[in-house]
Amino acid sequence: MLRIPRFRFNAALGSVFVGIVVAMALLSLVWTPYPPMKVHFTALLKPPSAAHWLGTDKYGHDVLSGVMAGASISLGIACLSVGFAVVLGTALGLLAGYLKGTADRVLMVVSDALLAFPGLLLALGVIVIVGRDHSVGAIVLALGLAYTPSVLRVVRGTVMSVREREYIEASRVIGNSEWKTMVKHVLPNCLAPIIVLATSMLGWVILSESSLSFLGLGAPPEMASWGNMLAAARPYIERAAWLGIAPGLCLAVTLLGINLMGDAIRDRFDPRMEGQR
């Protein structure tokens, strides 16, 4: 019986889920059935129907249009936040792992102090410091800084292993500077764990952004983000359950797809899976 390797099955299923969400997000940039935040006084709290496939909320907003727009908002904020965390964490991890000494000790003390707080709690603290202006930039900064220490520790550990190998010593012997050796020889050999971590972080950040929006500290209220939609659906959970089911299901499918892809990527870079591949 033909046996499909686990990482291929996870990659295929995760790609389907993530592909659907990404397609929905891209489509919302050019078309939605109704303007996501347009008020329709004649269609307040309407159940799913031919006119509104997923129903409407207390303001007459079309839920399907809001879910589509929320996909682009959540994915956009998550990608920017992860990119910020990966760039900053990789740069600091390279310095800490390669230079060692005082730089390593100072960065690790700061990193350990930040890691003592859960990512969501740390993001809340950053938002309080930078101000609750409900701007996308503040959310990206808060989430990016909250997850930077995780990237820093992974990159530092990888760099400390790579810097002891023979080709790094050979680079120094032929006269390459420390900075050139770091960028040309050390960094490329750290990309695999960075890619795996970034994929996993994408799901964490989407969930954190939705949680912040649910608490009223995330995306601006005028944005149809999934967290805002879930917060608005809470008072109507008994008589208008469709308001929470749609964004909640989209959030669950997105996280499931990202986690499956993360597992597949991790297995792809795992040398113990070489025989199955």
N, C-alpha and C positions, 0 to 999 in steps of 0.2 A: 504493500500500500504506500502510495506517494505521501511523503510527509513534508509539509510546508514549514520551514524554519519560523520560529516564533517572531523574530525581528521583522521578517517579511510580512507576516500577517498583521502585526502591530502597525508597521509602516503603511500598509495599504489601507487599513481601516481608519487609522488616524488621519491619513491624507484626505480621505473622503470627507470626514467630519470637518476638518479644518478648511478644506477646499470649499465646502458649502458655505461656511461662515465668511470666508474671505470673499467669495463671489457675491454673497449678500451685501457685504460691506461696500464692495466696489460698485455694485449696482445702485446702492442708496445714494452714491455721490452724484448720479445723473438722473435717477428716477426712483420715486416711491409712489405707491397708489394714491396717497394724499400727502399734503405738506405735513410733516411729522408733528409740528407744534401749532397747527391751525385749529382754532376752536370752532366746533360745530354744535350750536345750541340745539339743533333739532335731532342730534344723535348722541345724547348723554347716556352713558352706561348701557349701551346696546350690546346684546350677546352676539356671538359670531353669526354672521349671515352672509348672503351673497354679496352685499354691498361692502361689508367690513368682515373679512375672513376671520379675523381674530378678535372681533368686537371693538368697542370703544371705551374710553375711560370717563371720569366724571366731567371732563371738559369737552368731550366729544372727539378727543384725539384718536386717530386710527392706530390701534395697537400694532398691527403689522408694519405700518410705516415707522412707528417708533422703534420696533425691534430691529428693523433694517438699519435705521440711522444709528441706533445704539451699538450695532456691530462695528461700524466704522469708528465711532468714538472710543469704544473700549479697546479695539485692536490698535488704533493709532496711539493712544496714551500708553498702552503696554509696550509697543515697539520702541517708542521714544524713551521710555523709562529704562527698559532693558538695555538699549543701546548706550544710554548715559552710564548705567552701572557697569557695563562690560568695558567700556573705554576707560573710565576712571579706575575701576578695580584692576584692570589688566596693567595699566601704567604703574599704579602703586605696588602691585604684586611683583612686577618685574624689578622695581627698585629695591623692594624689601628682600626678595629672594636672591638677587644677584649681588647687590652691594653689601648686604648683611650689615654688621656693625650697628652704629647708632640709628641709622635710618630704619633698619629692620626692627629694632626694639621699640622705637617711637611709634611706627606704623602699627605694629602688632598690639601695643598697649591700647591705642585708639580703637583698633578693630575689635579687640576682645571686649572693650567697654560697650561698643555699639551692638555687638552680637549678644550681649546680655539681655537686650530688649527684643521682643518679637517684632518682625518686620512691620506689621500693621501699627503697633503701638509707637514704633520709632517714626513711622510716616506721619502719624497724628502729631507727634511732638514737633516735627519739622514744619508741618502746616501751621501750627500755632505760632512758631517762631517767625516764619516768612509772612504770616498774615492770611486770614481767611478771606481772600478776595475771589475765591472760586475760579481762578484762572487755570487754564490747562498747564501753563508753565509752572505754576506752584505745585500742581499735582505731580508732574513729571520730575521736578526737582526733589520732592519729598520721597517719592517711591524709588527714584534712582539712588539717592543717598541711603535709603533704608536697606537696599540690597547690594550696595557696593562692598561691604565687608565680606560677604559670602564669596564674591568673585575674587577679592584680594587674597583670601586664605587659600583658595584652590590654586590660583596662579602662583602664589609664593611657594607652595609645596611642590608644584611641578617644576618651577624654575630651580629650586634647590636640588632637585634630582638631576635635571638636565645639565646644570652648570658643572657637574663633576665628570662629565663624559669626555672622551678623548678628543672629539672634534672641536669642542669648545677650547680646550687647551691648545690645539693646533691653530685655531684662529688667533689666539693671543701670540703664539710663537711667530707667526708670519707677519705680525705687526699691526693687526687690526685693533682699533681702539675698543674700549669697553662698551661704548654706546653702539658701535657698529656690530660688535659680537652679539649684544643683546637683541638688537633688531633683526639682524640677518640670520642668526643661528639659534638663539634661544627662543625667541617669540614663535617662529613657525612650529617648533616642536611642542608648544603649549596650546595649539589651536584646538586639538581634539577635546580635551576636557572643558575648554571654554565654550565650544559649540554645544556640548552636552548640557552644561550648566545653564547656558543662555536659553536653551529650549525649555528646560524645566522651569526656569524663572519666569518665562512668559506666562505660564499658567498661574503662578503665584501672584504676579503683578495684576493680571486681569481680575483675579478674585479680590485682591486688596483694593483695587480701584473701585470695584463694584461695592465693596464693604464701606469704603469712605463715602461714596455717593449715597448709599443707603442711610448712613449716619448724618448726611447733610453737609459733609466736609469735602466732597469730591467735585465732580463735574458741576458746572453751573446749573441751577434749576431749570433754565430755559433750554437745556440740552436734553435730548431724549436718550440718556444713557440707561443701561440695564439696571444699574443700582438705583437711579432716580425712579425708574418705572416700578421696581420692587417696593420702594419706600411708599410711592403713591398708592400701590395696590394693597398695602397692609390693612387700612381701615375697611376695605371692601372684600376681604378674603372669603367671607361666607356667602354674600349675595352676588359677587362678581368675580368668581375664582379665575376666570380667564385672564384677568389683569396681571396676576402673578405667575400663572402657568407658562405663558409665552416667553417672557424674559428669563424666567428661571430655567426653563428647558433649554433655551439658547445658551445660557451660561454653562449649564451642565454638559451639553454636547461639546462646546468649545473646550472646556477643561479636559474632558475625556479624550478628545482628539489630540490635544497638545501633549497630554501625558502618554498616550500611546506612541506618538511620534518621538517623544523624549526617550521612552524605553527602547524603541527601535534604533535610534541614533546611538544610545549608550551600548546596546548589543553590537552594533555595527563596528564600533571602535574598540570593543572588548576582544583582546587576542584569544581568549578562551572560546570564542564563537567561530574561530577560523575554520574548524573542521566542518561545522554545519553549513557555512557559506560555500 
